[in-house]
Amino acid sequence: MKWTISSADYLKLARAVYAAFAKAFFNIQQSEPQLIANLVWQLPNFINSVTLIGSTSIRSGAIFVHSQPFVSCGNFPSAKPDSVEIGDLLLLRTTVQAGTVTCRKALLLQAKKFTSFPVLPDNVNQHHLYAYWPDFVYKRSTKALNLQKRKIQGMDLYNGAKYLLIGNNSSYAYFGYYADHILQLLHARDALILTAQPTYPHLSHHQYFIQELIDFILGDAGKSYVRPAQSGSLGWDQVIDDLISITANQFTKYISNASGMRYETRGQFAFLAGSFQDISVLSEVATQLNINTDGPPLVPDERMNGNGSDNSGISIIEFIVKSNEKASTE
């Protein structure tokens, strides 16, 4: 069920998302990890600055980490690479009505830069994972998860896991005047950010990420999950639980930056205050929060995968949508 808000509140929310994108993707020449770090920082700040006039309130928090969990399966179409990232960014949404959590949704995104259409998957094993979700095991994903088996099933997997396509000014002409107009509003003429389903031979079913993100916040995108996952579960619920737990637990670990001269936290948390913190799935495990108010962290030139044992997590942006209205099933 899509959340109902007034047109005035929808406009406030949309403006906040647009402003965050303008800041996050202004320099499209930055690396994929840096662009994700920018978004993880900017989006909660802009969302949390919005005060809606209706009965709904929305707050956001986020964690950024440099290294993503890797997974492997026995039927990858190519021998190399033998493992792939499970994703670059995880979006979470919690619905709270009259004090009761009524729904949780997640959207897992794999970032990819592109320069022209149609977009071809450049990593056949990564595409195989997102297209078919075969049995897989964690690899280089912390000692607690390594070799743990998972199997995601369901009719709506393409709602839950998508490509996040980051294009430059040589690619957005494909979308014509509408895309050009959107970019003018964003003051980010070099960026076109889309989601896509993992079809073959080309990715398809493109959606402006701005619109998909607004729909996700309002409950009309993503795939539902239950937390905690049922005991013995190997599916979607458990995978989302895995990603939340290892990210929050690894958040306070330190690694050196590209220069090797100084040390920084692997992530940062945009704080969810008051009653929102009590509901936040990130705050459940990340109780010691280092709050950075200076801006997005500088990401090393190369992804810091370490030896894969204890440095893995996934960047997460969380949204909590609360209403005083009577709870209903979503």
C-alpha positions as CSV (number, residue, x, y, z in Angstrom):
1,M,0.0,0.0,0.0
2,K,1.4,3.4,-1.0
3,W,1.5,5.9,1.9
4,T,-0.9,8.8,1.5
5,I,0.3,12.3,2.0
6,S,-0.9,15.7,0.9
7,S,0.3,17.2,-2.4
8,A,2.1,19.9,-0.3
9,D,4.0,17.3,1.7
10,Y,4.8,15.3,-1.4
11,L,6.3,18.4,-2.9
12,K,8.4,19.1,0.3
13,L,9.7,15.5,0.2
14,A,10.5,15.6,-3.5
15,R,12.4,18.9,-3.2
16,A,14.5,17.4,-0.4
17,V,15.4,14.3,-2.5
18,Y,16.2,16.5,-5.5
19,A,18.4,18.8,-3.5
20,A,20.3,15.8,-2.0
21,F,20.9,14.3,-5.5
22,A,22.1,17.7,-6.7
23,K,24.7,17.7,-3.9
24,A,25.6,14.0,-4.1
25,F,26.0,13.6,-7.9
26,F,27.3,17.1,-8.8
27,N,30.7,15.7,-9.9
28,I,29.9,12.6,-11.9
29,Q,33.6,12.0,-12.5
30,Q,34.0,10.8,-8.9
31,S,34.3,7.1,-8.3
32,E,31.2,4.9,-7.7
33,P,32.1,4.4,-4.0
34,Q,32.6,8.2,-3.5
35,L,29.2,8.9,-5.2
36,I,27.5,6.4,-2.9
37,A,29.3,8.0,0.1
38,N,28.0,11.4,-1.0
39,L,24.4,10.1,-1.2
40,V,24.6,8.3,2.1
41,W,25.7,11.6,3.7
42,Q,23.4,14.1,1.8
43,L,20.1,12.3,1.7
44,P,19.5,11.9,5.5
45,N,20.5,15.5,6.1
46,F,18.0,16.8,3.6
47,I,15.2,14.4,4.6
48,N,15.6,15.2,8.3
49,S,15.3,19.0,7.5
50,V,11.8,18.4,6.2
51,T,8.8,19.1,8.4
52,L,5.6,17.8,7.0
53,I,2.3,19.5,7.7
54,G,0.1,16.4,7.9
55,S,0.1,13.5,10.4
56,T,3.1,11.8,8.8
57,S,6.7,12.3,9.8
58,I,9.8,10.9,8.0
59,R,13.3,10.6,9.3
60,S,16.4,9.1,7.9
61,G,19.8,7.7,9.1
62,A,22.7,6.1,7.3
63,I,26.0,4.2,7.5
64,F,28.7,4.3,4.9
65,V,31.4,1.6,4.6
66,H,34.1,1.2,2.1
67,S,34.0,-2.6,1.6
68,Q,31.0,-4.7,0.4
69,P,30.3,-8.3,1.3
70,F,31.1,-10.8,-1.4
71,V,29.2,-14.0,-2.4
72,S,29.9,-16.9,-4.6
73,C,27.8,-19.6,-6.2
74,G,28.6,-22.9,-7.9
75,N,27.0,-22.1,-11.3
76,F,28.5,-18.7,-12.2
77,P,28.7,-18.6,-16.0
78,S,32.3,-17.5,-15.9
79,A,35.3,-18.9,-13.9
80,K,36.4,-15.4,-13.0
81,P,35.7,-13.6,-10.8
82,D,34.9,-16.4,-8.4
83,S,33.0,-14.0,-6.1
84,V,31.0,-10.8,-6.6
85,E,29.6,-8.0,-4.4
86,I,26.1,-8.6,-3.1
87,G,25.5,-4.9,-3.6
88,D,26.8,-1.4,-3.0
89,L,23.8,0.2,-1.3
90,L,20.9,-1.1,0.8
91,L,17.7,1.0,1.3
92,L,15.5,0.2,4.3
93,R,12.1,1.6,5.2
94,T,10.1,1.0,8.4
95,T,6.4,1.9,8.6
96,V,5.1,2.9,12.0
97,Q,1.4,3.5,12.5
98,A,-0.1,4.4,15.9
99,G,3.1,3.2,17.5
100,T,3.1,-0.2,15.8
101,V,5.6,-1.3,13.2
102,T,3.4,-2.5,10.4
103,C,5.9,-3.1,7.5
104,R,9.5,-3.2,6.6
105,K,10.8,-2.9,3.0
106,A,14.3,-3.2,1.5
107,L,15.9,-2.3,-1.9
108,L,19.4,-3.7,-2.7
109,L,21.3,-1.8,-5.3
110,Q,24.4,-2.6,-7.4
111,A,26.0,0.6,-8.7
112,K,27.4,0.7,-12.3
113,K,28.6,3.7,-14.3
114,F,27.5,3.8,-18.0
115,T,28.1,6.1,-21.0
116,S,25.6,4.9,-23.6
117,F,22.4,2.9,-24.1
118,P,21.5,0.1,-24.1
119,V,23.5,-0.8,-21.0
120,L,25.3,-4.2,-21.1
121,P,26.2,-6.0,-17.9
122,D,30.0,-5.9,-17.7
123,N,30.2,-8.6,-15.0
124,V,28.4,-11.7,-16.1
125,N,28.6,-13.3,-12.7
126,Q,27.2,-10.2,-11.0
127,H,24.4,-10.2,-13.5
128,H,23.8,-13.9,-13.0
129,L,23.3,-13.3,-9.2
130,Y,20.8,-10.5,-9.7
131,A,18.9,-12.1,-12.6
132,Y,18.5,-15.6,-11.1
133,W,19.5,-15.5,-7.4
134,P,20.9,-19.0,-7.3
135,D,22.1,-20.7,-4.1
136,F,25.1,-18.7,-2.9
137,V,27.5,-18.6,0.0
138,Y,29.2,-15.6,1.6
139,K,32.8,-15.1,0.8
140,R,35.1,-12.4,2.2
141,S,32.1,-11.3,4.3
142,T,33.3,-11.6,7.9
143,K,34.1,-14.7,9.9
144,A,30.5,-14.9,11.1
145,L,29.1,-15.2,7.6
146,N,31.8,-16.8,5.4
147,L,30.5,-20.0,3.8
148,Q,27.0,-19.5,5.1
149,K,24.5,-20.6,2.5
150,R,21.5,-18.5,1.4
151,K,18.7,-18.9,-1.2
152,I,16.5,-16.0,-2.1
153,Q,13.1,-16.9,-3.7
154,G,9.9,-15.1,-4.5
155,M,7.8,-13.5,-7.2
156,D,9.0,-10.0,-6.6
157,L,12.8,-10.3,-6.5
158,Y,13.2,-7.7,-9.3
159,N,11.5,-5.2,-6.9
160,G,14.0,-6.0,-4.2
161,A,17.4,-6.0,-6.1
162,K,18.3,-3.7,-9.0
163,Y,21.1,-2.1,-10.8
164,L,21.8,1.6,-9.9
165,L,23.1,3.2,-13.2
166,I,25.1,6.3,-13.0
167,G,25.4,8.1,-16.3
168,N,27.1,11.1,-17.6
169,N,26.1,13.8,-20.1
170,S,26.8,11.6,-23.2
171,S,24.1,9.2,-22.1
172,Y,21.1,11.2,-21.0
173,A,20.1,12.3,-24.5
174,Y,18.5,8.8,-24.8
175,F,15.8,10.0,-22.5
176,G,15.1,13.2,-24.4
177,Y,13.7,16.5,-23.2
178,Y,12.3,15.1,-20.0
179,A,15.7,14.0,-18.7
180,D,17.2,17.3,-19.8
181,H,14.6,19.2,-17.8
182,I,15.1,17.1,-14.7
183,L,18.8,17.7,-14.8
184,Q,18.3,21.4,-15.1
185,L,16.2,21.3,-11.9
186,L,18.9,19.4,-10.2
187,H,21.7,21.7,-11.3
188,A,23.6,18.6,-12.1
189,R,23.9,18.6,-15.9
190,D,26.4,15.8,-16.0
191,A,24.4,13.2,-14.1
192,L,21.6,10.8,-15.0
193,I,20.8,8.3,-12.2
194,L,18.6,5.4,-13.0
195,T,17.6,2.0,-11.7
196,A,17.2,-1.0,-14.0
197,Q,16.2,-4.6,-13.8
198,P,18.8,-7.3,-14.6
199,T,17.4,-8.5,-17.9
200,Y,19.5,-9.9,-20.7
201,P,21.2,-9.1,-23.0
202,H,20.6,-5.5,-22.0
203,L,19.4,-4.1,-18.7
204,S,15.8,-2.7,-19.0
205,H,12.8,-1.3,-17.2
206,H,14.6,1.9,-16.3
207,Q,13.3,4.2,-13.7
208,Y,14.6,7.6,-12.6
209,F,16.3,6.8,-9.2
210,I,14.8,10.0,-7.8
211,Q,11.3,8.8,-8.5
212,E,12.0,5.2,-7.3
213,L,13.5,6.6,-4.1
214,I,10.4,8.8,-3.4
215,D,8.2,5.8,-4.2
216,F,10.3,3.7,-1.8
217,I,10.0,6.2,1.0
218,L,6.2,6.2,0.5
219,G,5.9,2.5,0.4
220,D,5.4,1.8,-3.3
221,A,8.8,0.2,-4.2
222,G,11.2,-2.3,-2.7
223,K,10.5,-5.8,-1.3
224,S,9.0,-6.5,2.1
225,Y,11.1,-8.2,4.8
226,V,10.6,-9.4,8.4
227,R,13.1,-8.8,11.1
228,P,14.3,-10.7,12.9
229,A,14.3,-13.4,10.3
230,Q,12.6,-16.7,11.2
231,S,15.0,-19.2,12.8
232,G,16.6,-21.3,10.1
233,S,15.7,-19.0,7.3
234,L,18.0,-18.8,4.3
235,G,16.0,-16.4,2.2
236,W,15.4,-12.7,1.7
237,D,14.6,-11.9,5.3
238,Q,17.8,-13.6,6.5
239,V,20.0,-11.9,3.8
240,I,18.7,-8.4,4.9
241,D,19.3,-9.3,8.5
242,D,22.8,-10.4,7.6
243,L,23.6,-7.1,5.9
244,I,22.2,-5.0,8.6
245,S,24.0,-6.9,11.4
246,I,27.5,-7.1,9.8
247,T,27.4,-3.4,8.7
248,A,26.3,-2.1,12.1
249,N,28.8,-4.3,13.9
250,Q,31.7,-3.4,11.6
251,F,30.9,0.3,11.6
252,T,33.2,1.3,14.4
253,K,36.3,-0.5,13.1
254,Y,39.1,1.6,11.7
255,I,41.0,1.3,8.5
256,S,43.7,3.5,6.9
257,N,42.8,5.7,4.0
258,A,44.5,5.7,0.6
259,S,47.5,7.7,1.8
260,G,48.1,5.3,4.7
261,M,48.9,8.3,6.9
262,R,45.9,8.5,9.0
263,Y,42.9,6.5,10.2
264,E,39.2,7.1,9.9
265,T,36.0,5.3,10.9
266,R,34.8,2.9,8.2
267,G,31.5,4.7,8.2
268,Q,29.4,7.4,9.6
269,F,25.9,7.6,11.1
270,A,23.4,10.4,10.4
271,F,21.7,10.3,13.8
272,L,18.0,9.4,14.3
273,A,17.0,11.2,17.4
274,G,14.3,10.5,20.0
275,S,11.7,7.9,19.3
276,F,13.0,7.3,15.8
277,Q,16.2,6.0,17.3
278,D,14.3,3.4,19.3
279,I,12.8,2.0,16.0
280,S,15.9,2.3,13.9
281,V,17.3,-1.1,12.8
282,L,20.7,0.4,12.6
283,S,20.6,1.8,16.1
284,E,19.7,-1.7,17.5
285,V,23.2,-2.8,17.1
286,A,25.3,0.3,16.5
287,T,24.9,1.7,20.0
288,Q,28.2,3.6,20.0
289,L,27.7,6.2,17.3
290,N,30.4,8.5,16.0
291,I,28.5,11.4,14.5
292,N,30.4,13.2,11.7
293,T,28.9,16.6,10.7
294,D,31.6,17.7,8.4
295,G,30.4,16.0,5.2
296,P,30.8,12.7,3.3
297,P,33.9,10.7,4.0
298,L,36.7,10.7,1.4
299,V,36.7,7.2,-0.2
300,P,40.1,5.7,-1.1
301,D,40.8,5.4,-4.8
302,E,40.5,1.6,-4.6
303,R,37.9,-0.3,-2.7
304,M,39.3,-1.5,0.6
305,N,38.3,-5.1,0.6
306,G,41.2,-6.1,2.9
307,N,41.4,-9.8,3.3
308,G,37.7,-10.0,3.3
309,S,37.5,-11.4,6.8
310,D,36.3,-8.6,9.0
311,N,36.2,-5.5,6.8
312,S,32.9,-6.1,5.0
313,G,29.6,-4.3,5.2
314,I,27.2,-2.5,3.0
315,S,26.3,1.1,2.9
316,I,22.7,1.6,4.3
317,I,20.2,4.4,4.1
318,E,17.3,3.9,6.4
319,F,13.9,5.7,6.4
320,I,11.4,5.6,9.2
321,V,7.8,6.8,8.3
322,K,5.5,7.4,11.2
323,S,1.9,8.3,11.5
324,N,-0.5,8.7,14.4
325,E,-3.3,7.2,12.3
326,K,-4.6,3.7,13.1
327,A,-2.3,0.9,12.0
328,S,-3.3,-1.0,8.8
329,T,-1.7,-3.8,6.8
330,E,0.7,-2.7,4.1
